[in-house]
C-alpha cells in the first residue's frame, strides 16, 4: 500500500496532519457537492479537480451529489484577491466522506490541491487515506515572476505555469511586461509603444484580461511590471521624447544593463506616465503595480545639461536622489489611481514614503532596512531560479529566519517572497525546466512553518510533485528527450542523455559572461537541454554515500561507472554527424576518464592517484559549452575511500 508514502510527499507541508484508521475509496460512484458561499470559483475548481481525478484514475466521476456525496466542499464567502486574505482550510477524510472546509473559496482551492496529492492506490484500487489536516500559509505573498519582455512568452506558457503555481499554492503572478528588449502590452492610448517596441510580439488587451481571469479562477493575483525609469529602450522607440538622450532608437537585442532612461525633469514625462498608468489600471485590477526602478546607471542623466542643472537647482547630490524624485512623482500618480507601488530595492532611499513596497533582489540588506523603515518588503534574493542553482539552495533561503535582527513589529513588514524567472536565456521550449520543480521548493518555504522546512526527503517530494506538474501540461520533463532527439539528428539519444544527466548549466551569471547572448540567440544547444539539479548526478552522489556504508552495492556502482567509461565511444559517432554537439566532446571524454579512475579506485582502494589521474580530475571540473560535469566531487569521494 502507498498510504505511508503519500504523507511524506505532501508539498507544501501542511501545518498539521493527523492520520486516522481506514481510507475513503475512490470508485465510479465518487461524487461531489458544494455547500455555503456563492460565486463560481469553487464550481470551476471542482470541475478541474474532477477532470484531474478522473484522468488519474480512469474513473467516470459525478458532480452535484446528494447528502451522501463522497466529497463536500464547504465555505462561507468569496475571498478577495488581496493581500492577507484568508487561505486556510481544514480537511477531514473518513472512510465514508471527505469534507473540505474553509472560510473563503481561496481556502477550498488550496485544500483541493492537497487532496489530489493524497490520492493513493493499492491492489484494491484508488483511495484517499483517512486523515485530518489543518493548514494555512506562513506568508501572504508567495509569488513567481515571469519575464515576457526580453523573450516573449506565449499565452500557453503563461497558462500552464499558472496551473503549476496553483498546484503548489503560490498566489502572486508578477508579470514583467516591459524592458529594453520589448514592450509587450497593447496600449490604445499610446499605440506606438507596442507597435514599435515589440517586434509584433505583445499581448492584446483582450489577452491581458484573459490571463487575469485565468489566474483569478485559480486564486492568483496578477501584478504587472512596467520598468521605469531605466530599462526603457522599448518605450523610446515610439516616443523618443521620453528619453534623456537624443535618438533615434531601434529595437534592442543586446542584454544587460543599457543606458536608455526616461527624462525625469520634463513634466511631459509625468503627463505621459499618468495617462499610460491610468490605462493599465483598467486592465489590472490588483491594488499593486510594479514600477521596476532597477539598474539605472544614470549615465544619460549625467550627460544631459538640463538634467544636471535640475539636480543642482534641487540640491540632488546623486543619481539616486534624482531617481527618488522620479519615484515620488510616480507614487503620487499611482496613489491617485488607487494603486500601491512596488519597486526593486534600488528605489529604497530615506526620502521614499513608506507606502512603497520594496522587492529585494540584490541582497538581504534592503529587506531588513526596508522593514526597519516601515516598508512592506518581498524577498527575491536567493530565489533567482534563472541562475540554475540547486533546489536546496533556494529552499534554505528563509525570508524571515529566526536570527534576523528585526523586532516582532518590524518582522510583520516582510510579506514573503517571489521566485524570479528572467528570460535572457530561456525560450518557450525551455522555460518550464528552469522553473520546475525547483520553484515547488520555494513555494514550501513560503507556505509551510519554518520548523517544518527541512531538506530531508525534499528531492523525493520534488520528484513526486514534478510528475503531478507534468500531468497539468508543464513541459519540464517531456521536452528534455525531445531536445535530445533534435541534437542527435535522429540518432539514439541514450549516449547523449547519459552525459547530460550528469551535467548542469553553469550557475549564476557565468553563462552570459562566458559567451555573448542576445535576445535572438538560439536556445537549442546542449546547455539548454541540460537541467538544474541533475537527477543522475544526485542519484550517483547518493549511491557513493551508500557505498561508504555498504560495500555490498559494489556491483551496482561498478555497472554504472562502466556504462560511463564506455559512453564516449558511442557518443563520438553521434557528434561526428551532429556538429551542434561538438562543443560537448571534451566533456564526454572527461566523463569516460573520471569513470575509469573511479573503477580503478574501487579495484584498488587506498591506492594513491598518479599525476595523470589527478590532472584528469581537475580538467573535468572545468566548464565547457556553459556546462558543468557535476559528478567529479562524488568521484573524488569514491577515490578517497579506504
Secondary structure, 3 states (H helix, E strand, C coil): CCHHHHHHCCCCCCCEEEEEEEEEEECCCCCEEEEECCCCHHHHHHHHHHHHHHHHHCCCCCCCCCCCCCEEEEEEECCCCCCCCCCCEEEEECCCCEEEEEEEHHHHHHHHHHHHHHEEEECCEEEEEEEEEEECCCCCEEEEEEECCCCCCCHHHHHHHHHHHHHCCCCEEEEEEEECCEECECCCCCCHHHHHHCCCCCECHHHHHHHHHHHHHCCCEEEEEEEECCCCHHHHHHCHHHECCCCCCCCCCECCCCCCCECCCCHHHHHHHHHHHHHHHHHCCCCEEEEECCCCCCHHHHCCHHHHHHHHHCCCCCHHHHHHHHHHHHHHHHHHCCCEEEEEHHHCCCCCCCCCEEEECCCHHHHHHHHHCCCCEEECCCCEHHHCCCHHHHHCCCCCCCCCCCCHHHHCCEEEEEEEECCCCCCCCCHHHHHCCHHHHHHHHHHCCHHHCCCCCHHHHHHHHHHHHHHCCCCCCHHHHHHHHHHHCCCCCHHHHHHHCCEEECCCCHHHHHCCCECCCCCCCHHHHCCCCCHHHHHHHHHHHHHHHCHHHHHHHHHHHHHHHHHHHHHHHHHCCCHHHHHHHHHHHHHHHHHHHHHHHHHCCCCCCCHHHHHHHHHHCCCECCEEECCHHHHHHHHCCC
